[in-house]
């Protein structure tokens, strides 16, 4: 039985907050799941939270003039004083390219509103770090510290790398169990 089925059972038992918890946790793992976003939006709408429903539907392929979601979209737009607040309210945990075309159009409009207000917004998931696969020890050699402390930084860098490798190895061992 999948997450969507379990969330629907939560709703059938009259436990919408459990459904919200379950769907929100699922979106952390599968952030562009249209079924989860849609059911989350319906759940929020049933709970009388049109702003949160609109935030979830914002990231779906649901049309802006869909009679089911139009009130939620309107509530989302009207609730926040600034586009920055609205952007932070979205349950967005993946790069925008992973969402459907309609959602990307909404995100592009939101980004334009942010720029017009003098702000920049880059969703957390779209921030790119050059060495996402780990720490390159050679990067630590470029520090502008006096030579007498460089060896101390190398030791710290080596300890950090060993700690990261150990935790990765531990995670693999746990996954194999």
DADA-V413311 format. One record per backbone hydrogen bond with DSSP energy under -1.0 kcal/mol. NH is the residue of the N-H (numbers start at 1). CO is the residue of the C=O. If there is no record, write none. Layout:
NH;CO / NH;CO
This chain:
6;2 / 7;3 / 8;4 / 9;5 / 10;6 / 11;7 / 12;8 / 13;9 / 14;11 / 15;10 / 19;15 / 20;16 / 21;17 / 22;18 / 23;19 / 24;20 / 25;21 / 26;22 / 27;23 / 28;24 / 30;26 / 33;30 / 37;33 / 38;34 / 39;35 / 40;36 / 41;37 / 42;38 / 43;39 / 44;40 / 45;41 / 46;42 / 47;43 / 48;45 / 49;44 / 53;49 / 54;50 / 55;51 / 56;52 / 57;53 / 58;54 / 59;56 / 60;57 / 66;63 / 70;66 / 73;69 / 74;70 / 75;71 / 76;72 / 77;73 / 78;74 / 79;75 / 86;82 / 87;83 / 88;84 / 89;85 / 92;90 / 98;95 / 99;96 / 104;100 / 105;101 / 106;102 / 107;103 / 108;104 / 109;105 / 110;106 / 111;107 / 112;108 / 113;109 / 114;110 / 115;111 / 116;112 / 117;113 / 118;115 / 119;114 / 126;123 / 127;124 / 134;131 / 139;136 / 140;137 / 141;138 / 143;140 / 149;146 / 153;149 / 154;150 / 155;151 / 156;152 / 157;153 / 158;154 / 159;155 / 160;156 / 161;157 / 162;158 / 163;159 / 164;160 / 165;161 / 166;162 / 167;163 / 168;164 / 169;165 / 170;166 / 171;167 / 172;168 / 173;169 / 174;170 / 175;171 / 176;172 / 177;173
